[in-house]
Amino acid sequence: MATRRTKASCENCFFRQNLLCAVAGDTPCASFRPNHPEGLRPPSQLRFVFRQERALQVAWAFPTPAEQVALHA
């Protein structure tokens, strides 16, 4: 899925184009959203990627139930 990205500027900001911008100046701000014909769209979210589970060598672990019975018997 290739998308064409343009550089963020106030000229192509949804809020500036619809006279909703309250920021003075011509530099894009943190609330920049591209102006699209279908209106305001939420920013895309990052994809969640599962990582390989690491094999950890623990230094100490709780005793198993059988070991606990043997300790307290």
Steps between C-alpha positions, in 0.01 A plus 500: 500500500695799375374842596627827366604734778529873452690731729284641779418866451228736611375529141390134492380479863133412560463759776656785297295418188175501700591815697523304827868567572572708810881488469683811384777444248557285195682202649311171539401426859438181697131502407575484123263275305508476119203649322309232305186536286315258730583708808699450815646152551663373819876446489604149407606272783819300514475130424531267797778248443551198724861435595664167569478411867842504659618198693597634841711321753358598837726514803227396743143374476228420749493134601247279328198385706662159547822662627299719739325194645835329549643809674210541743425132569 
